[in-house]
């Protein structure tokens, strides 16, 4: 076996682990924190909890919350200017994927200069970033663990993928209690995003035993605990979703994603669609597209979805995909592309943009614009 690399941050996991944020910041040399959230978090009450924790350790902070869903390039540049003007030294983010990706972009531009567009693609970051501590408030994006940052280029209407080991935060603090204040829609979209991370990383040609274990476990937990969490909002069930999201993130950060995410980034960049709600539309058709080159692995996914194996790998794979479609439908989310895209004419442009996404490189089947169009037509 060749030498393989598995990169993750130091992780604090558990209920009330949020209280360790200030101690961790001081350990990383913090005197003035650059604290990134979004407007939704400001209304949840968790911001005040964090501010009290910072005050207890006599830490100063600058609060930046001008972050949209699908963070914009100009918000990154605005935040980086503020970071430098205020003389901050550690970046702390609380929230879902958008605040955490914005925080990565801000740390990147503040330390490396230029525009965030300069770093689109893989391994283009030359200088170290300031220390980063991330606290996810959802159980799906995985930005608190991953080597990825996704930022929208407003002029091109493209969601850029920036990939580098440098983007892995120093510390991730995962407190499942934060999930108790999330809406049903956000719990669903986050869990489905994590499921897509697990599926695509499992099928990736650069997956290996360590990533595969995390991928399979994440799928198993989401299939079992998402319906239970939606019914009960019980912390025990929500905690299992946190574990699943973390496992899926560790897998995709090290094994990559595929054309489902490439298309999702393209759709999100053009239409500003909620990222997690694109996967129920695309993922079953992406599985059918990829099945011709990785039947046994798609059958493994089918076994988890079905809870059993059928007579052959092909039968298990096909039935698993059908069951997954029914599972998504039962969640009350859109499952047809026409439900989220009003104009079919844009599909060719979306596919042409998606084929340039870095996620295409780790798809198990060679992707073409024509192949992506087939997926979109099947999903329509």
N, C-alpha and C positions, 0 to 999 in steps of 0.2 A: 504494500500500500504506500502511496506517495505521502509526503508530509502535508498535513492539512492544518488550517488555522481556524480557531473558533474565538471570536471576540465578543465580550460582553462587559458591561460596567460592573462595579461593585453594587450589589442589590440588597436593600433593606426591604423585606416583605413581611407584612402583618398588620393587624389592626392597631391603630394609633401610632404607626411608625412615622407619621408626619412630624411628630414631636422631635425627631432626630435631625430635622433639616438644618437648624441653626448650628448644631454641633458639627455636622458634616461640613457646612460652609466654612466655619472657623478652621476646621482641620485642613481645608484647601486654601487657607490664607485670606479668607474674606474679611474685608473691612467695610466695603460698600457694595452691596448686592445689586445687580441689575435683575429685577424681578419681572418676568413676562407672564401675562395671563391674557384672557379675552373678556369682553363685556359680560358674557354669560356667567363666568366665574365670579365676577364682582357681585352678582345678585345672589349667589349661593350661600354666602356666609363664610366660605372657606378662606377667603382672602384675609378677613379680620383675624381668623385663627392663626394664619401664618405670620401676620404682622405682630401679634402678641408673642409668638415664638421667637421672632427676630429680636424684639425688644428685650426679652429675657436675657439674651446674650449680648446686649448692647451693640447690635449690628445696625448700620445704616443701610438704607435701600432706596432705589429709584424704581418706581412702578411704571411699567409700560404695558398698556392693554389695547393699543390700537391695532388689533389683529383680527382679520376677517377669517371666516371659514374659507379654506383654500388661501393661505396667506399670500399677499401680493408683494411683488418685488420692491415697490416703493415703501412699503411698511418695514421691510428689512433694512433699507437704507436709512429711513428715519430713525429706527431703533438703534442702528450702529452709530449714527451721529450723536444720539443722546448718550449712549454708553460711553463714548470717548469724551464728550463734553463734561460729563459728570464724574469722570475718573473712576469708573467702576472696575471691579477686579474679578468677580465671580458671577456667572449667569445662572439664575435659578428660574425654572419654569414650572407652572402648575396649570394643568389643563389636558385637553385632548390633543390630537395630532397637530392641529393648527398652531396653538401657542408653542408647542415643543419644536415644531419645524421652524417656526419664526425665530425662536430663541437660537436654534442652531445657525440659521442664516445670519442673525445679528452677530453672534460670536465669530462667525466666519469672516464677515466683511470687516468687523472692527479689528480683527487681528491680522488679516491678510490684505486688506485694502481692495480697491477696485469696485466692481459691481457684482452682484450675486450671480449674474449671467455668466461671468468669467469662469465659474466653477461647475457649470453644467456638465454632467457625465461622471465618469469614474476617475478617482485618484488624481485630481487636479489641484488639490490643496497642498501648498508648500510649507506653510508655517503652522506651529501649534496654535490651538484655540485656547481661550481662557478656560479655567475649570468650569464644568457644568454639572448642575444637580437638577434632575427632572423628577417631577411627581405627577404621574398620570392620573387624571380624574375619570378616565374611561378605561375599558378593558378591551382595547382593540388596535389602536394605531401602531403601537410598538415603538414609537419614536424615542421613548425613554431608554430603549435597549439597542436600537439599530444603528447601522452605518449609513442610513438614508436620511435625506431631507428633501421635501417636496415643496416647491415654491412656484407660484404662478407668475409667469412673465406676461404682464398686462397687455403690452403692445402686440405680442405675437399670439396671445390667447393660448398659451402653452403652459402646462404644469411641468416644470423642469425637475428632473431627478438628479440630485447631487449625491454621490456615493463616495465615502471615504472612511477609513478606520478612524480618522481624526474626528469624525462626527459622533462617535460613540461617547455618550456622557460619562463623566467620571463616576457618578453615583446615580442610581435610580432608587427612589423611595416609593414603594407600591403599597398604598393603604387602601384596602378594599372598602373601608367605611365611606370613602368618597362616592362610591357607586350608589349609595342609598339615596342620594339627592338627584339622581339622573332620571330623565324621562324615559318612558317605554321605548320611544323611537330611537333615542340615543343608545340605549342598551342593545337594541336589535342591530342597529347599523354598526356599532363597534364590534359586537360579537361576530357578525357576518364578515366584517373586514378581517378579523383575526382568523376566521375559518378559511377565507381565501388565501391569507398568508400561509396558513398551514398546508393547504392543498398545493399551491404553486411551488412552495419550497420543497415539498416532498417529491414532486415530479421533476424538479430541476436536475439537469445533468451534472451539476456540481454538488448535489446533495451527498452526504455521507452519513455514517451510522449515528453520529451525535446529533446532527440536524434532523435526521429521520425520526429518531425517538421523540424529539420535541414536537415535530409536525403531527405524528400520529396521536400523541397524547392530547394535543390541543384540539384536534378534530373530535376525539372521543368525548372530552369534557364539554365542548360546546353543544354537541348533539344531545347530550344528557341533561345539562344544567341550564341551557338557555330557556327552554319552555318552563322549567321549574321556577327560575328566577322571575320570569314575566308573570307567573301566576301568583307567586308569594312575596316577591321583593325581599326575600329572606337573606340575611347577611351571609349565611353559610353557603347558599347557592351563588350569590354574587361573588363570594371569595373564590369559588371554583372557576368562575369566568375570568377573574383576575389572573389566576394561575394559567388558564388556557391562553389568554392574550399574551402573557409573558413568554410562555413556551413557544407560541407561534412566532413571536418577534425574534427570539433567539435563533429560531430556525431560518426565517427568511433573511435576517441580517447577514447570515453566513452562507446561505445557499442560493439566495436570489429569489426573484419572482418570475412572472411570465407574461403572456399576452393579455390575460385578464386584466392585470394591473396596467399594462401599457395602454390598453383601450380605455380603462377607467381614468387614467391620467389625462388622456386626450379629450374624453368627454367632459371631465371636470374643468379642464382649461378653457374649453370653448363655451360650455353651457353652465358652469358654476354649479354642477350637480353635487349633492351630498355623496361623498366618496363611498361610504359603506353601503349605500343603497343601489349602487351600480352592479355590485357582484351578484345579487340574486338574478339579475337579468342576463348576465354574460357567462357566469361560471359553469353552468351545466353544458353550454354549447362549446366552451373552451375545453372542457373535459372530453367531449365527443371528438373535437378536433385533434386533441393530443393522444387520444386512446390508441390510434393506429401505430404509435411508436413506443408506447409504454403501457401496454395492456395490463400487465401484472400489477403495476403500481396503481392504476386506476381501479383495478379489482380490489386492492387493499383498501382504498378509500370507500368503495362500494360496500365492503364487508363492515366497515365502521358505521356507515349510514344505515345499512339494513339490519345490523346486529347479528348477521350470519353470512355464510358463504352459500352460493348456489352451486349447481353442478359443474360449471366451468368458469374460468376467469372472465371470459367474455360475458356470460350471463350475469355474473355478479357485478361486473362493471356497468353494464347497461341498466340493470335493475337499480343499482345504487344511484345512478344519475337521475333516473325517473323519480326515485324516492326523495332525492335532494330537491328536485323541482317542487314536489308536493310539500316538502318541509318548508321551503321558502314561501310558498303560497299560503300555508297555514299561519305564517307570521303576519299576514296582511300587508306585505310590501309589494311593490311593483315587480312583476316577473317578465314583462315584455318591454322591449326597447322602445316601442311606440308610446309607452306610458311616460317615458322621460325625455324623449326626443320628438319634437313636433314636426320636424322637416326631414324626410328621408334623403333629400338632396345632399345634406351635410355629411352623410356617412362616408363617402369616398375621401373627403378632406380629413375627417376624423381618423380614418385608417391610414392615410398617408402620414399624418402626424404621429400616430401610434407606432409605426414601423421604425421611427427614429428614436423611440424611447429605450433607455438602457435595459429595461426589464425584458425586452425581446431577446436579449443575448442569452438569458438563462431559461428560455422556454425549451421544453424537450423536443418539440418538432420545429423545424426551420419555418420561420414565419415569413409570409409575403403579404403585400397589400391585398392581393386577391384572396388569400386565405383569411385575412382579417375581415374582408368584406363578406365572405361566406359565413363567418361567425355572426356578424351583425345582421345579415339577412335571416339567418336561422333564429336569431333572438327577436326579430322584429314582431 
